[in-house]
Amino acid sequence: MPDVAAPEDFADWNEQMIQRYDPAVFAHHPSGAVRWVENKRTRTVLRKLAAQRGDKILDVGCGCGHILAQVECAERHALDLSKFMIGLARERLGAKATVVQGDAEKLPFADASFDRVIASSLLAHVLHPDAVVDELRRVVKPGGRVIISVCLEENVERGLQWTRTLRLNKLFFGKSDKPQAYSVDYHLHHFTLPRLRETVGSKLKELSLTHVPFVFPVHAIALYERIQD
């Protein structure tokens, strides 16, 4: 169950949250510190993805498509629930990717369709993370890779409290009329590393885990493999 009350109309709520918080803000944030952390996170996802030229890759919860745009492979596919984000992803990726609107809990793809699957900053925003992990496993080929990135809520909230106490908000987050980066109001689930491992369980084999940034991590990026049934 979500850590906060589940919205009655999840798709509509998700669209409202996207309009309010702009999930793409990290990549173009006025604060260099925020952009640096997001760049480190994105580069870690891409390194763990280790895309090969002949791969067929899926980005679930693709947002505006900024990660998939940096991937070179045979086939690129992207999915998001938000009509607004789908529009941005199609504009960014063009004919180089197939972008579809859909639910991460019911992926419209056949079993074992992809060599690699990305779920970047997704699990905190869905109703049932367990169901999403089941779907990630289903659509990746045996021996294929799944990369999951989650925000570490406790560290984020602790860091936000420190910046407020020390009056460093403007230094780290800049001036903006929109809610600042790292707001957790948009998160239905508050992830920690133990919770991520509990959610994934034995469905996928964990190969590596990286914290970003290293000194005060606010993201965990895990590489998994689907074991042969």
C-alpha positions in Angstrom: 0.0 0.0 0.0 1.1 3.6 -0.6 2.7 5.5 2.3 0.1 8.3 1.7 -3.5 8.1 0.8 -3.9 6.7 -2.7 -5.6 9.1 -5.1 -9.1 8.2 -6.4 -8.1 8.8 -10.0 -4.4 7.9 -10.1 -3.9 8.9 -13.8 -5.4 12.4 -13.2 -3.5 12.9 -10.0 -0.3 11.9 -11.7 -0.9 14.4 -14.4 -1.6 17.2 -11.9 1.6 16.4 -10.0 3.7 16.5 -13.1 2.3 19.9 -14.0 3.0 21.1 -10.5 6.5 19.6 -9.9 8.1 19.2 -13.4 10.0 15.9 -13.1 12.5 17.1 -15.7 13.5 20.1 -13.4 16.7 18.3 -12.2 18.3 18.3 -15.6 17.8 22.1 -16.2 17.7 23.3 -12.6 19.3 26.8 -12.1 21.3 25.3 -9.2 24.6 23.8 -10.4 24.6 21.4 -7.3 21.2 19.9 -8.4 22.3 19.5 -12.0 25.6 17.9 -10.8 23.8 15.3 -8.8 21.3 14.5 -11.6 24.2 14.2 -14.1 26.0 11.8 -11.8 22.7 9.8 -11.4 22.1 9.7 -15.1 25.6 8.7 -15.9 25.4 5.9 -13.4 22.2 4.6 -14.9 23.8 4.6 -18.4 26.9 2.9 -17.1 25.0 0.1 -15.5 22.8 -0.2 -18.6 25.9 -0.9 -20.7 23.8 -0.8 -23.9 25.0 -2.8 -26.9 24.4 -1.9 -30.5 22.1 -4.8 -31.1 20.0 -4.3 -27.9 16.3 -3.7 -27.7 15.8 -1.4 -24.7 12.7 -0.2 -22.8 12.5 2.9 -20.5 9.5 2.5 -18.2 8.3 5.9 -16.8 10.5 7.6 -19.4 9.4 11.1 -18.5 10.7 13.5 -21.1 13.1 10.9 -22.5 16.3 12.5 -21.5 18.0 9.2 -20.4 16.9 7.2 -23.4 18.0 10.0 -25.7 21.6 9.2 -24.6 21.4 5.5 -25.5 22.6 4.0 -28.7 21.1 0.6 -29.6 19.1 -1.2 -32.3 15.6 -0.4 -30.8 14.5 2.1 -28.2 11.1 2.0 -26.6 9.6 4.3 -24.0 6.5 4.3 -21.9 4.9 6.8 -19.5 1.5 7.2 -18.0 1.4 11.0 -18.5 0.2 12.4 -21.8 2.2 15.6 -21.1 5.5 13.7 -20.6 4.7 11.4 -23.6 4.5 14.6 -25.7 7.9 15.8 -24.5 9.5 12.4 -25.0 8.2 12.1 -28.6 9.5 15.6 -29.3 12.9 14.8 -27.9 13.3 11.3 -29.3 11.5 11.7 -32.6 11.7 8.7 -35.0 14.6 7.2 -33.0 12.2 5.6 -30.5 8.8 4.2 -30.2 7.0 6.1 -27.4 3.7 4.9 -26.0 1.3 5.9 -23.2 0.7 3.1 -20.7 0.6 1.8 -17.2 3.8 0.4 -15.6 1.7 -2.1 -13.8 0.4 -3.5 -17.1 3.1 -3.1 -19.7 1.8 -3.6 -23.3 4.7 -5.8 -24.3 5.2 -9.5 -24.7 7.2 -11.6 -22.3 11.0 -11.5 -22.6 10.8 -8.7 -25.2 13.8 -6.6 -24.2 17.5 -7.0 -23.5 17.6 -4.2 -21.0 14.9 -2.3 -19.1 15.2 1.1 -17.2 13.0 2.2 -14.3 14.5 5.5 -13.4 12.8 7.4 -10.4 9.6 5.4 -11.0 8.8 3.1 -8.1 8.0 6.0 -5.7 5.3 7.3 -8.1 3.3 4.2 -8.8 0.4 2.6 -6.8 1.9 -0.9 -6.5 5.8 -1.1 -6.8 5.7 -4.9 -6.4 3.4 -5.2 -9.4 5.7 -2.9 -11.4 8.8 -5.0 -10.5 6.8 -8.1 -11.7 6.3 -6.4 -15.0 9.9 -5.3 -15.4 11.0 -8.9 -14.8 8.3 -10.3 -17.2 9.3 -8.1 -20.2 13.1 -8.5 -19.9 14.8 -11.5 -21.4 16.4 -14.2 -19.2 20.0 -12.9 -18.6 18.8 -9.4 -19.4 19.5 -6.3 -17.3 17.1 -4.2 -15.3 18.3 -0.8 -13.8 16.2 0.7 -11.0 16.9 4.1 -9.6 15.1 5.3 -6.4 15.3 8.4 -4.3 16.4 7.8 -0.7 13.7 9.7 1.1 15.2 9.8 4.6 18.4 11.4 3.3 16.5 13.8 1.1 14.3 15.0 4.0 17.3 15.2 6.3 19.2 17.3 3.7 16.3 19.6 3.2 16.0 20.2 6.9 19.7 21.0 7.1 19.5 23.5 4.3 16.6 25.2 5.9 18.2 25.3 9.3 21.5 26.7 7.9 19.6 29.0 5.5 21.3 27.5 2.5 18.2 27.0 0.4 19.1 29.6 -2.3 22.7 28.3 -2.5 21.6 24.7 -3.2 18.3 25.2 -5.0 18.3 28.7 -6.5 15.4 31.0 -6.9 12.2 29.6 -8.4 8.5 30.2 -8.3 8.0 26.5 -8.6 8.4 24.0 -5.7 12.1 23.2 -5.2 13.8 20.1 -6.4 13.7 17.0 -4.1 10.2 17.8 -2.8 8.7 14.4 -1.7 5.1 15.5 -1.9 4.8 13.8 -5.3 6.0 10.4 -3.9 3.4 7.8 -2.9 6.1 5.6 -1.4 9.1 6.6 0.7 12.0 4.3 -0.3 15.1 3.3 1.6 17.7 0.8 0.4 16.1 -2.0 2.6 12.7 -1.2 1.2 14.0 -1.4 -2.4 15.6 -4.8 -1.7 12.4 -6.0 0.0 10.3 -4.8 -3.0 12.5 -6.6 -5.5 13.1 -9.6 -3.4 14.1 -12.7 -5.3 12.4 -11.6 -8.5 15.7 -10.3 -9.9 19.3 -10.9 -8.9 21.1 -7.8 -7.7 24.5 -7.4 -9.4 25.6 -4.0 -8.1 24.4 -1.0 -6.2 25.7 2.6 -6.4 24.8 5.5 -4.1 24.8 9.1 -5.6 26.4 11.2 -4.6 28.9 9.1 -2.6 29.3 11.5 0.4 25.6 12.1 1.1 23.6 9.8 -1.1 20.1 10.9 -2.2 19.7 8.2 -4.9 20.4 4.4 -5.1 20.9 2.9 -8.5 20.8 -0.9 -8.7 21.6 -3.2 -11.5 19.7 -6.5 -11.7 19.7 -9.5 -13.8 16.7 -11.8 -14.7 17.8 -15.3 -13.9 16.7 -18.1 -16.2 13.5 -19.7 -15.1 
